[in-house]
């Protein structure tokens, strides 16, 4: 302690740097902690081996165009295509949906009433096979097959957490099962749907918190009449799951047969994309932000490392005589090394204490990320400790090398230099 | 201190080259003397320079001229427009791209600019050779002036003409990689391809375009009258699927062009019954263009602030760091300085020596940092340049030399080096040189 005070001039810089870096680093570590802990929560569905296909109607400029076909016929053609896809030996399940593939850049909304409480959520406008394609899970543990059976034009499927944010709602979670509720309007003559099954919560993407709007949905049956009213088949997504182990080269195999097998009426295959690509595209901005934060952490730590090694290099060289004397008087190498490192860590502690105060106040004033996770004492403790360990690690490495160099000298030699 | 520094600069001119050589030689020996610490200082400085340079480079690639967008500096952009009921003062509005009618009447009709091109927002098309290969590509539907506003490298053939564009002839320009994929060669002019199953003739093959050329990137380009895209419009035929790029004779014409565009807008609104269109400050210059998100007011000021804040933070830490390192280096040489002062060296001479030493160090670090930053930009290409807007496109965010190497960036890096050098070295050096001789000798 006394030594730190004696070296206060050069320590002042180090102290200042440690203080500034501690606060900045803590802020970023905190954001990264929030992001990563949300990232690793369960998603509630599975997109491995899944693809989305789009079929468009050709124009009169195409040679194979058949004039005079109606949208009703187009939808029938689409069903025929789905049928043929489902009969492929390498395909497990095929579904139709509108504006609701996972990681879609847009979504429909839906609302229904629980007694007098309006419940708003995402709308999953799908055919029953959708649950099998994306492997949603029934809360009773029976997997996705039971969900596909439950979804009918008069029965919808909800995520179990759909009413959790509505404190006034009369029913929550499992109590919802089997109830008949008015949809869109709370009137006796409004359309009523029954709640036929509940699934585990499904998050929108890896960066969406579980209590977010994007983590609640209501799945409603997409009927043929509704598809016809959309006007274009290209707005309807055809999603399919490829059987385990047959995923390699699936796109190439499908494209070779596309014109012969999957061109029906005026419809042709426009595009086929793996859902993993859609996920990558949708999450790009969030992933980039996370990577940027990692880069800044790396940059700051490297700077601390360089600062420490620079300062302590001269200091240990400067104090070679002292070190040598200590060694001559019987201190072990580890003892001296520990002493130097203790000095560094103590310096960090001195700068960290005011930094903690600043950090706690920043958190308390909610200037940190609080929309996705509340600022709690636990979160503060974890992030502050994490930051401390990161910086302390850098200090230990930064001091270790010059200290070892200084100690390798023979005591007599150093004393002789004096 | 600044006086001393400027004095040093003034003297610089009168010094003979041998002197300077000597100074640099001295500095070089000093750096070699403390290898580790020099290395640490160089890496520290290089790291800071690298970080700042990467930020500047990423911005630079999106803003400055590069093939095929060689005229970015004298271009104005209309990314989106808005429409609402006449006299509506709430912020309710419909936002999106414009219809062909608006593009023609409000922008194509402009007389001040050199050229105006109408470009579709882009989408995917299926391209195939009859009974041959098939692939999905990104397409743009545009007109003949597109080829004047942007400068493409044609490997074979030429662009479609004004007549082709007007009458919507099925002609297509394709990129080299598409040609190679479909035909195995870039000599594809005159061959027939099917776009969404309709026959088109290939008239030109161009070098692949990077996705970073956001206004001109595609893999195939066709005249918009050759499809039914012009019919896709709504809200009094004002909203649609088109954007506009305006090429001015020079930057000085921007105000005149905006003024004329405003006149045309009012004229167009006079012809509308209940609604009116507005642009929220567009047409944009390049910087505003990349920070505009379609339906919203421009947030360029926030973008500036954001960059400034990041740079200040990234500068602050290494600046403290380097000062601390230089300070401890100075402390070590305190006795040397004391001896030299005792033998009659002036503060000025000492300061100059320290300055040269640090200049050399920073120059080396600057060069290393620049190399680092170019390496980072290439290696981290995907992370630095991909975003949710271009990620869904098929092509590559490839970088070319002309995007990265510009004199402006060298100058910026050099000034930055000098600034860091001044910040970190001259203050402790000045203080050291002012120190009492006896204090220095006693290492106090």
HADDOCK unambig.tbl for C-alpha pairs under 7 A between the chains (distance, minus, plus):
assign (segid A and resid 10 and name CA) (segid B and resid 324 and name CA) 6.73 0.50 0.50
assign (segid A and resid 10 and name CA) (segid B and resid 328 and name CA) 6.80 0.50 0.50
assign (segid A and resid 13 and name CA) (segid B and resid 320 and name CA) 6.67 0.50 0.50
assign (segid A and resid 13 and name CA) (segid B and resid 324 and name CA) 5.50 0.50 0.50
assign (segid A and resid 14 and name CA) (segid B and resid 324 and name CA) 6.79 0.50 0.50
assign (segid A and resid 17 and name CA) (segid B and resid 317 and name CA) 6.56 0.50 0.50
assign (segid A and resid 17 and name CA) (segid B and resid 320 and name CA) 6.12 0.50 0.50
assign (segid A and resid 17 and name CA) (segid B and resid 321 and name CA) 6.84 0.50 0.50
assign (segid A and resid 58 and name CA) (segid B and resid 196 and name CA) 6.67 0.50 0.50
assign (segid A and resid 58 and name CA) (segid B and resid 197 and name CA) 6.95 0.50 0.50
assign (segid A and resid 61 and name CA) (segid B and resid 198 and name CA) 5.36 0.50 0.50
assign (segid A and resid 62 and name CA) (segid B and resid 197 and name CA) 5.19 0.50 0.50
assign (segid A and resid 62 and name CA) (segid B and resid 198 and name CA) 4.15 0.50 0.50
assign (segid A and resid 63 and name CA) (segid B and resid 198 and name CA) 6.78 0.50 0.50
assign (segid A and resid 270 and name CA) (segid B and resid 125 and name CA) 6.88 0.50 0.50
assign (segid A and resid 270 and name CA) (segid B and resid 126 and name CA) 5.74 0.50 0.50
assign (segid A and resid 271 and name CA) (segid B and resid 136 and name CA) 6.39 0.50 0.50
assign (segid A and resid 281 and name CA) (segid B and resid 388 and name CA) 5.48 0.50 0.50
assign (segid A and resid 281 and name CA) (segid B and resid 391 and name CA) 5.02 0.50 0.50
assign (segid A and resid 281 and name CA) (segid B and resid 392 and name CA) 5.80 0.50 0.50
assign (segid A and resid 282 and name CA) (segid B and resid 388 and name CA) 5.92 0.50 0.50
assign (segid A and resid 284 and name CA) (segid B and resid 387 and name CA) 5.65 0.50 0.50
assign (segid A and resid 284 and name CA) (segid B and resid 388 and name CA) 5.52 0.50 0.50
assign (segid A and resid 285 and name CA) (segid B and resid 387 and name CA) 5.55 0.50 0.50
assign (segid A and resid 285 and name CA) (segid B and resid 388 and name CA) 5.91 0.50 0.50
assign (segid A and resid 288 and name CA) (segid B and resid 383 and name CA) 5.90 0.50 0.50
assign (segid A and resid 303 and name CA) (segid B and resid 44 and name CA) 6.49 0.50 0.50
assign (segid A and resid 303 and name CA) (segid B and resid 318 and name CA) 6.46 0.50 0.50
assign (segid A and resid 306 and name CA) (segid B and resid 40 and name CA) 6.01 0.50 0.50
assign (segid A and resid 306 and name CA) (segid B and resid 44 and name CA) 6.48 0.50 0.50
assign (segid A and resid 307 and name CA) (segid B and resid 321 and name CA) 5.21 0.50 0.50
assign (segid A and resid 307 and name CA) (segid B and resid 325 and name CA) 6.60 0.50 0.50
assign (segid A and resid 310 and name CA) (segid B and resid 37 and name CA) 6.07 0.50 0.50
assign (segid A and resid 310 and name CA) (segid B and resid 40 and name CA) 6.71 0.50 0.50
assign (segid A and resid 310 and name CA) (segid B and resid 325 and name CA) 5.48 0.50 0.50
assign (segid A and resid 311 and name CA) (segid B and resid 324 and name CA) 6.95 0.50 0.50
assign (segid A and resid 311 and name CA) (segid B and resid 325 and name CA) 5.81 0.50 0.50
assign (segid A and resid 311 and name CA) (segid B and resid 328 and name CA) 6.15 0.50 0.50
assign (segid A and resid 314 and name CA) (segid B and resid 328 and name CA) 6.51 0.50 0.50
